[in-house]
Amino acid sequence: MPWFGIRSFYGHLWHLVASAIATQDIDSRDWMHADSPASLTKSVARTIDSAAKESAASVTEALERDLYIDFVADTGDDVEVSRAIAELVASEYELPSPDGQRTSVVPRGDLLLFGGDTAYPVATSTEIEARLLRPWNEVFADRYDGKTRALLGIAGNHDWFDGLDGFARMFRARSGPLAKERASAAPGAEKPIEHFVSWMEAFAMGKHIVKRRALPLVGYEPVQRASYFALSLAPGIDLWGVDRQLRQINFQQRRFFWDRRSAAPTNSLLLILPDPLFLYLQPSPIGAEMLQALDLDPAYDPMLCLAGDVHHYERWKMGPTVHLVAGGGGAFLHGARMARGKEMRAPDVEFPGPTASRKLLFHVPWHVATGRGGIIPHLCLAALFAPALGVGLRAGPEAMDVVSVGAAALGAVVCAALAGLRKATYRIVVVLAALAGILMALVPTATHAGFDAALDWLKISPSPKTAALLVFGLSIFGGAFVFGSYLAALALFGLNHDQAFAALGHPGYKHIVRLRVRADGSAIDAWVIGLVDPVGERKPVLVDQITFTAAPSTRPSRIPPAPSSGAPSVRAPSIPPQSSS
């Protein structure tokens, strides 16, 4: 999906609306009733195996074997890439054992965990159905083995853009007639204008837009009743799924997790977060806020923490905690940070690395110029250069140059705002934006000079209006190339990593995480299985392998008593520095 396309712009508008209404004053989670950890533990075990032991305290004890889990995040963008991810999930692999001395077959997960952002740009029911369920169900139907697996998910910001409507239709536990809902092929997502017209028509006539009541995934049964959850995976290991909504973890959710922590204060965690703890090699304030709200400290509380949102793979070690950033489920790629100061700590493993990311970055200018990244930059440049066109149509192409300079100055201001003027980097952003503006001002002049030279060489004499229109069109193309070069420079210098790679929309370097929770609760083995080229040669590669050893927390009891009013105060967790291996 082109980042600067009309459909993505539609998603950004939904973001603005959702951000305005999804505040602490209007919070959908306040009306949720999450299952108790004991109840959800039994539901997951019964879904996986109807003969599971009812009296067991954890899923592995109920199944009397190891538990396999598949984790994927940031799905539902390009249909072909989405199908490739489904094939990764549906396959079993012969992978190295933790001891490194042999290989073993690692089967498909008993439990499928979605780490947020189920579909792009807005996870409505129609987008989820067309971009995720349709390709995934085609694959799962072909490989259906008669087993029922459990389905759990947390919400990302793109899920909240729709107020969790599409998310709930896919992940909320079925009851009554909904339990009989079956998967079917989706007819395709509505175009943004079609959705808007349908919504306006229904609103004006006092009607409701009819949607599917449930969005089933072949072979999987949803078991949760809230956008957050906790359950016991194995002796001494809990699974927590957290919902930050668009801003923060609400008090009701904090109380829920604190109650669970009070009941099992020393358990290790498989923690699923909607945002990572590190963002482009720097500690994320959002990640720190989530840990603070949950009163968790990676330096003392052993956790295997998985998060998406950033479409990249990284492994970080923090004391007894291992953090995997694994947002490789089908959306565009976020490359690795290329500008790395000596004081910056690098992850233990990343996919792709800075060398591959730098090579991809050189494709951005041409990609943007040719419109494959979306036509919004071209429309904006057309608006910027329109006054120059008007002058050129009246007075000839020569008069366009002066007017173009003023338009390009405005373009420089827009470029600076797009990069974000942060205190630490605003000087270099201003310099790059000013350089981009100067080049944009030179584009019409250079285009005009080159156009005249070409006409003289070809001995062609078009009318002044035709010449002005041709110079105008070529200037838009050249201006888009300059804009793409500016985005690439921002990423190259470590100033903004989102815009350039989002505009590139590269489909490669996808991945899922397959986990094995050992039956005795001693450890969790994880394998990261990737595809360098999911639309070409779909050859899975082993990106990373790690074993997380469960251990009791070394911190003393720190759960505060239930307050009479207001939110309790919690101290910020420490993230100790550690040299890269």
N, C-alpha and C positions, 0 to 999 in steps of 0.2 A: 504494500500500500504506500503510494508516494507521500512522503512526510509533508511536502508543501502542496499537497493535492486538496481538492475540495472536500473529500470525505474526511481527511484528517482535520481540516479546518472546522468541519462540523463537530468532530470530537472535541476540539479545543473549546468550542462554544458550550458544549454540554459540561465540560469541566468547570467553566466559569459559573454556570447555573448551579451545578451540584455543590461547588464550593460555597456558594452563597446561602444555600438552604441546609446543607448537612453540617450544622454547627452543634455545639453542645446543647443549644436550646431545642433543636429538632434533630434528635438522634434516634435512628431506627433501632439501635441496640438496646435502648431503654425498655422496649417492649418484648425483647427476646427472652426465652426461658431455656437456657442451655441445659442439656442433660447433665446429671451428676456424673463425675468420672467413673464411678462404679457401674452406672447404668449404660453409659456409652461403651465401656469396656466389654460388657456382655453383648451389646448390640453388634459391635464389630466382630466379636468371636462367633456369634450365632450366624451372622451373614456369611462369613468365610466357611464355616462348617456347622451345619445344623446339629451335629452330634457333639459340639463343644461342651466341655464341662461347665455347668451353670454356676457351680460354687467357686470356680477359680477366681483368683484376685487379679490376674493379668491375662492378656490375650495369649501369650505363649504358653502359659500354664493351662489355659482352656483348650488350646489346640494340641498341647503336648509335643510341640516341635518348634523349630525356628520360624520366625515370621518374616516374610519378604515384603518390602514396600517399594513402590515406584514414586519418585518425586519429579514433578515437572512444573514449570512456571512460565508465565508470559506467552500464552498459546493463542491460537485463533486469529492469525493474520492472513498470510498467503495460504490458499487452500492446498497447493501442492506441497509446500513445506510442512503444513499441518499433517498431511497424510504421511510424510516421511517420519515425523515424530511419533505418530500412532504406531507405525511399524517398529520403531525402536522399543516402545512400551510393550507391544504384543509379542516380542521375541524373547527367547531364552538364549543365554550366552555361555560359552565355555571360558571361564575367567580364572586368573591366578588366585590361588588360595592365599589367605593372610600370611601363611608361613613362607610363601614364595617357593616352595619345593614342588608343588604340583598344581594342576588345574582342576576345576570342578564346574559342573553345570549349574548356573545360577538361573532359576526359573523366573517366570513373570511374577510380578508382585501380587500378593494376596490383597493388598491395600493400595489404592491409587490416591496420592496426595497432590492436589493442585495448590501451588504457592502464590496465587493471585493473578489478576489481569487475565481473565479467562478468554476474552476476545477484545479486539481492537477495531475502531478507536473507542467505541463505547460498548460495553458488554450487555447489550440488550438481548432479549430472547431471540430475535431474528438474526442478529450477528453471531451469537453463540451457536445457533442451529446451523447456519450456513457455513461458518468459517471453522467451527470445531466439530460439532456432532456429525455433520454429513461426511467429511473425509474420515474421521475416526471410526464411525459406525460401519463404514464400508470395509475398513480393515478388520475391525473387531468381529464383524459378522462372518468374514471369511475364515477367521482363526478362532472361532468360538469353540471352546472345549467342554461346554456343559457346566462349567464352574461359575459360581457367583462370587464376585469379589466386592469388597467394601470400597466406598468412595467418600473422601473427605476433601474439603477445600477451605482456604481462607480467602478473604476479599482483598484485592488491590484497589488502587485508585480508579482504574478503568471500570472495575465492577461497581464502585460507588457512584460513578457518573450516571448510572441508571437507577440509583437508589436501591441497589441490590435486588431489583426485580428479576432480571435474568439469572443472577447468581442463585437466588432462592429456588427458582424453578428447576435448576440443575442439581443443587446440592442438598436441599432440605429433604428430610426423611419423608417418604410417601405414606399416606394413610388413606383409607377408604377407597373411593374410585381411582385416586391418583396412583395407588399401588399397582393397578392393572395397565397403566400407561406404558405403551411399548415404543421402542425406537423406530423411527422411519426417516427416510431421506428428506432433507430440507429442500424446499423449492428455491432457496436463495434469499439473501438479505435484501431488505428494501433499500433503494437508493435514499440518500439523505433527504432529497426534495420530496420523494414519495412518502417517507415517514412523516415529514413535517406537514404535508398536505392532508394525510390521513388523520393526524393528530388534530389539526385545525378544524377539519370537517366534523370529527367526533365531538370536539369541544363545543363547536357552534350549535350542534344539534342535540347536545345533552346525551350523547351515546358513549359507549365504551369501545375501545379497540380490542377486538378479540385476539387473544394470544393462546398458545398452547399452555395448558396447565402445568405440564411437567416437561423437562428436557432430558429424557433418559439416554444413558450411554450403555450400549450393548454389553451385557455381562457384568455390569456394576450396579450396586445398590447403595444409594445415599443413606447415611445413618445419622446425620447431625440435625439439630433443631435450632442452631444459632450460628452466627458467623465466626464464632470462636469456640474452642472445645479443649477438653483435657481428658486423658484416659491413661490407663496403665498398660504399657506394652509388654513388659517383662518384669520379673522381680528386681526392684531397684531402678527401673527406668520408666519415666513418664513421657507421654507425647503431649505437647502443648501447641495449639494453633491460635495465633493472636490476630486480632483485627484492630488496626490503628485508625480505621475509617479514613477521612481525609485529613485528619489533624493529629489526634492523640488517642490513647487508650482510655476509655471512659471509666468512671469509678466503679460501676457495676461489674465490669469485666476485671478490674484490678482486684476487687473483693473476691470474685470467683476464683482467680488464680491464687490469691493469698490463702483462701480457705483450703485449697488443694495442697499448698505448700505446708500449711500447718499440719495437715493429715499425714504428709510424707515429706518431712523437712530435709531428709538426706538423699532423696532420690536424684539420680542423674536425669538430664532432660534431653529429649529430641525436640528442639524448639524450632517452630516454623514461624518466621516473621515475614511481613509483607515488604519490608525494606531492609537492606543490608546494614551491617555495622561499619563497613568501610565503603567509601565512595571514591573511586579513582585514586586509590592509595592513601586516602586521608580518612580519619575517623569521622563517621557520619553523625551529626548532631541529632538527627531523627532516630538513628539506631540507639544512641546513648539514652535518649529520652524514653524509648520503649523499655530498655533494660532497667532504667531507674523506676519507671512506673510498675514494673514487675518485681522490683527489688531483687534483681539478679546481678551478680558480678562475675564476669568470665574468668577473673583471676582466682576465684575461690569455688565457684559453682560449676562443676563439670557439665558441659553441654556440648552436644553436636547441634550446631545452629545452622539451619538452611534458610536461605532467602533468595527471592528473585528480584524483580523490578529492574535491575541492571542486566542487560542482555549480554552476559559475559560469564566466564567461569573463573573463579579464584578460590584458592584455599588459604586460610589464615589460621595460624596457631597462636593461642593466647592462654598461656598457662595450661590448665587441664581442659580448656575449651578448644574445640575445632569449629571454625566458621567456614561454610561453603556458600559462596555467592554463585547461584546456578539459575540464572534467568534465560536459559537457552531453549525455550519451548516452542519457538516458531516465529516470533516477531523479529524485527530487524536486529542487526548486530550492533553492539556497542564495543568498539575496539579498546585495547588496553591503553593506559596512559603512556604517552611517549616522552614527555618532559618530566624527568625524574631528578629531583634534587638529591644531594648526598645525604640529607637528613631524612629522606623518605624511606620508609620500610617497604620492601616489595613483598608480594605474596609468595608463598612457598611454591604454588603452581598457578598458572594462568593459561587460558585458552580462548582466543589466540594471544600471543605475546606481542611485545612492542614492535618487533621487526615486521611481522606479518601485518600488524595494524597500520604501520607507516606505509607499507606498500599499497594497502587498500585506500589510504587517504589520498593518494595521488590521483585516484579516479574521480574524486568528488567534483572538481571544477567542470569537467566535461559532462558528467552525469547531470549536474544542475543545469548547465547551459542547454543541453538537448531536451530538457523538460521531463526526463525520467524520474526526477525527484519531485515532480509536481509543477504546475504552471503558475502558482501564486507569485513566485518571484518575477516571472515574466509580466504578469498582470500589474504588479506594483511598479516595475520598471516602465511599463507602457504608460502608466499614470504619471510617473515622474518626468518622462520625456515627452508627454503629450503637448505641453505648452510649446516645447521646441518644435514639434511637428507643425503646430498651428502657425508658428512664425515662418517655418520653412515653406509651407504651402502658399503663404502670402508673399514672402520675400526671397524665396530660394533657399537651398541647403546651406549657403554660407551663413545665413542669419541664425541657424540653429545652434551654433557652437556656444555663443554667449549664454543663451537661455539654458543650455544643458549643464553649464557649470553650476548655476544656482540649484538645479534639480539634483545634481550629484551631491551637493553640500547637504541637502536634506537626506539623501541616501546615506551619507556618512553618519548622521545623527541616528538614523534607524538602525544601522549596523552596530553602533556602539550600544544602543539600548538592547538589541537582540543578544549581545554577548553577556550583558549584565555588568554593571559598573561596581564591582566589589572594591572595597578599600585597598586591598592588597595588590590588586592587578589593574586598577583603573587607568594607570598611566600608559601601560603597554596596549590596553584595549583602545584607548583614545588614539594612540599612534597608528595602530593597524586600521581602525575605522577611518581615520583621516586619509591614510594611504589608499584605502578602498574607494573613498569618495573622490580623491584626485584621479585615480584610474578610471572611475566611472565617468568623470568629466572629460577625460581624454578619449574615451571610447567613441563618442559621436564625432569628435574632431578627427581621430585616426580613421574611423570608418569613412567619413566624408572624403578625406585625402586619398585613401586607398580606392574608394569608389570612383573618384575622378580619374585616378591613374588607370584604373581598369577600363573606364569608358574611352579614354584617349587611346589606349592600346588596341581596344576592339573597334575604335572609330565609330562609336555609337553615341547618339545625342538624344537622350530621352527628354521628355518635358520636365520642367522644374518640379511639378507636383509628383510625377512618377519617381523622380530622383529622390525627393524628400521622403516619400513613403518607403523606398528601398533602404535609404540610409537609416530611417527610423526602425525598420524591422531588424536590420543587421546590428544596430546599436543595442537593441533589447537582448539579442543573443550574446553580444560581447559583454554587456552589463551583467548578464546572468553568469557568465564565465568568471568575471571579476568577483561576483558575490560568492560563487562556489569556492574560489581561491581564498577568499576571506574566511569562510567557514573552516576550510582545511587548515589555514594558518592558526586559527583559534585553538583547534585540537592539537596541532603540532607543538604549540607553545604551552599547552596545558591550561588554557584559559576557559574553554568550554568544550566538553566532550560529547554533548548530546546532539547538537545541531548538525555537525558534519556527517557523523555516521548515520543519523536518522535520515538525512537527505540522501545518503548513498543507498540506504535500504538493502544492504548486502544480506543475502539469504543464508550464508554459510555459518559454520562453527556452532551448530546446534548440539544440544546435549540433554540427557536426563540423568538422574541419580538413582541407582538401584541399591537398596539397603537390605541387609540381613540382620535382624535383631536376634541374637542368640537366645536360645530357649532359657538358659540359666541366668540371663540378664548380665552376663559378664562383659559384653562388648557389643558394638554395632559395627559391622563391616560395610563399607560403602565403595561402590564402583561407579565412576562417571563415564558414561558411554556416549560418544559423540559422533557427529557427521560433519566432516569438513565441507562437503558439497551435497546437500540434501536434494537438489534438483538435478544433479548429474549422476555421478557414480555413488550410489548410496552404500558406501562401504563403512560399517561401524568401526570406530577406533576406540581403544581404551585410553581415555584422557587422563584419568587419575584413579588411584586406589588408596584407601586409608582405613585404618581400624581405630575406632574411638573406644577407649577403655572406660567403662563405667566405674565411678568411684563416689563415695559419699562426699557431700559438701564439707569443706573445712571451716566454714564460718559458723559461729555460734548462732543460736536461734535469734532471728531478727524480725519475725512477723509481729507487727504491733497489734495490740488489742483493737477490737472494732471501735471506731470513734463514735462519739455521740452525734457529731455533726461535722461537716466539712471533710475534705480529703486528708489523709495522713501524710506526713512528711516522710520522704525517703531520700537516702543519700545517693549521690551519683556513683555508678560503678566505675572502677578503675580498669583501664585497658593498658596493661603494661607494654612498653616497647620490647620488641624482640628482633634480633637480627635475622635476615633472610637466610634460609639454608641454601 
